[in-house]
Amino acid sequence: MPNASTSFFGWVAFLLQKYGMLFLRGTGMTLLIALTGTALGFALGLLVAIIRTIALPEKKKAGSNAGVIVKRGLLRFVHMLMNVYIQVFRGTPMIVQAVVIYYGAQYAGVFMDTTFAAVFIISINTGAYMAEIIRGGIVSVDKGQFEAAHAIGMTHWQTMTTVVLPQAIRNILPSVGNELIVNIKDSSVLNVISVSELFFQAKSAAGTYYRYFEVYFIIAVIYLILTLTVSRILRAVEKKMDGPDNYVIHGSQSDSRADIKVSVENEKEAVKRWNA
Amino acid sequence: MERVIEVKGIKKAFGDHEVLKGVDFAANKGEVTCIIGSSGSGKSTLLRCINLLETPDEGQILYHGEDILSGAVNMPRYHAKVGMVFQQFNLFGNMDVLNNCVTGQMKVLHRTREESVENAMKYLKKVGMDAYINAKPRQLSGGQKQRVAIARALAMDPEVILFDEPTSALDPEMVGEVLSVMQNLAQEGLTMLVVTHEMGFARAVASEVVFMDQGVICEHGNPEEVLGAPKTERLKAFLASML
C-alpha cells in the first residue's frame, strides 16, 4: 500500500497492478465501440451519400408525365430527411445525444443495453459526418469517370460500386481515419450513460484512492497508443490500395509473348489461347 | 445505305444559351463521318446528345429507326452498341489497363471474365497496348491512354463509336499513333462519328464531312466538296483559320 511519500512512478506501478485488468477491459470496450461505431457509421454514411448524389430526374419541358413528378417529389423528400439527419447530428454534442437517446428511449419504454446504446449513438453520430465526407469524395471524382461508365452502359449503381466509390473511398481514407481516431477518444463521453469504456473505468479507479493525475496519465498513454497504432495501420491500408508504383511490361509487341504473367489463372488461359 | 443513327431536329440549350438549334443528321453503316467546326459550334454537344450524356430538349434520335428518347429502348443495351471515346480519355483510374477493357463487358454484357479477357486482349493487341495490361492509367502517356480508351470502346463490340475530339488533349507527337489506330478501324468498316480538328484525317478517312457553326449544320458532303470547295463564307473562314 503506497503512503504519503510514494513517488509518482510508485503510484503508477501500484495502480497498474491493482487496476490493470480493469483498464484492459475498458480499452477493449473503447476499441469495440469505436471500431464497430465507425464501421457502421461508414456504412450509414455511404448509403446516405449515394442517395444524396442521385440526380433529380429532369423535368421534360414539354408534357412532363406523372411518374417523373412523383419520383422527383419522393426523392426531394428523402433528400430533405437526410439533410435534417445530418444537420441535427452534426449540430449537437455527442454527449447530449447520448443522454437524450438513452434516457429518451427509457421514457418510451425501451431499456437499451449500454453497449448497444454506445454503438448505436456512435454509429449515427459518425454516419452524419461520414455522409458529408463520402459525398465530398464522390464529388471529387472526375465527372469524366461517371460519363465513361454511363457511356459503356453501366447503371448508376454499377457506376458507383465499380468505378466511383473505389476512387472516392481511396481519396477520403485520411478523413475516415480521422473519424476513427476521434471516435476512439470521444467514446469517453459515453461514460455519462455508464458505458464501461476506458474513461469510465478510470473514473472509478481514480475515485478509490483519489489519485486523479496518475490514473488519467495512465489512460492518456493508453489512448495515445491506440490512436498511434490505428494511424499506422491506416497508412499501410492506403499504401496497399495505391498498388505498386511500377508495372510489368508483358513481352514486347514484336516478340513471342511466352512470358505473359497474369495473376488470375483463367486470365492466363485466355491470354494463352489468344496467343495460340 | 443502312442508316444506323439518325438525328431529327435536335435542340439543346444550357440555361439561356442555345447550343443546338435544330440539327438533322444521319450516319450510315460503315461510314466515317467527321464533324468539324470552331469551338462552341455545338459539335461535342451533338455527339453527347447522341450518347444521351445530355438530354436533348427537342427532337428525335433514331437508332435503326427506333426513337431512343421514347423510353422504349433498353438504355444499357443502347450504350453498349454506341461506344464513346473522350477527349480526356476518362479511363477508370482505379483499374489497370486490362480491367478497364473487361469491366464493361462483364457488367453490361454479362460475359464471363474469361470471355471478356479474351476479347479485351484482342482489341488491346489491335491498338498495340497488349503489353501494358497491368499498367494503371496514371502510368501511361496520353496517346497510350487514348489507345486503351479505344480498345475499351471496341471491347463492347459496338456498332458505332463516337469520338469526341480524341486527339485534342494529346501532345503533337502522340496524335499520329491515335489517328493511325482510328484509320485502321475505318478501313475495317467500323461506323464512326468523329468530332475533330484534324483536317488531314478528315480528308483522308471521312466518307462525309459535316461543318457545324453556331448550333446548326452549315455544310455537309464528301470531303473533297466540303474541304476542297467550301460554299459558305463561314466554312471558308473556318478552313482558312485552320491552316
Interface residues (C-beta under 8 A of the other chain):
Chain A: E58 K61 A62 D142 G144 Q145 E147 A148 A149 H150 A151 I152 G153 M154 T155 Q158 T162 V163 P166 Q167 R170 G243 N246 Y247 V248 I249 H250 G251 S252 Q253 R257 V262 V264 N266 E267 E269 A270 V271 R273 W274
Chain B: N51 L53 T55 D57 E58 M75 P76 R77 Y78 H79 A80 G83 M84 F86 Q88 F89 N90 L91 F92 G93 N94 M95 D96 L98 T103 G104 K107 V108 R113 E114 E115 V117 E118 M121 K122 K125 G128 D130 A131 Y132 I133 N134 A135 K136 Q139 A149 R152 A153 M156
